[in-house]
Amino acid sequence: MKYVVFTMDCISSKKINRVTEDLEARMEKLNRDPLRNKDLILGYKVLVGDEIQGLLAFNENLIANIRYVREAFYPIQVRIGIGIGAIDDESRLKLGDPWKLNGQAFHFARKSLEDLSNHPLFHKRPQSRITSEDELFDNLMNNQLMLYDTILSRWSDKTYEAIYLMEKFGSFRKLDGYNKISSSAYTKRAAAGHWSVLQLFENEVQELVKAYMHK
């Protein structure tokens, strides 16, 4: 059985006061959010300083989870190393701590993060990278993630809020008057973040992920 591991670190954690406490609070909020935690098997947990790790189910919602993490961290920028593969000794899942597990998916996630850290272009950018057993799948996904993460890096807190509320209530139209803001204003905030493009990408990449899942 394949799992997904997200291993992450902050690009500029030295600028954060009480970094561990800050990140723990953000991750706890994400772990408890029913709109964002549906794929989590073991919630995101801070190890020491600014390293965070979580274990997710491997399904077609893979890419959207990158957005969920960036939303939770905003405005902190993070690198996200993603590994897809097996884990050792599934009985250890009951420990409830992704840092106490091991296996292929964890090794792949660490490799992804190290590849970003050592890359001359991405080591200081909020980039995501995937490593799995399928090199072709990885190349296809990572080439597209360069653009996906670049767009997300330009989102504002208002863009993240607009998309979160739209997904919570089902449409921008239903947001008319929410927090005394018109639905057209929420729509403009989403448009400023090129949401229609990202939404199309998230939907279309699901087919690519499904194809890999059934290999």
Secondary structure, DSSP 8 states (H G I E B T S, - for coil): --EEEEEEEESSGGGSTTHHHHHHHHHHHHHH-TTT-TTEEEEEEE-STTEEEEEEE-STTHHHHHHHHHHHHTTS-EEEEEEEE--S-GGGGGG--GGG--SHHHHHHHHHHHHHHH-TTTTTS--EEEE-S-HHHHHHHHHHHHHHHHHHTT--HHHHHHHHHHHHHSSSGGGTTGGG--HHHHHHHHHHTTHHHHHHHHHHHHHHHHHHHT-
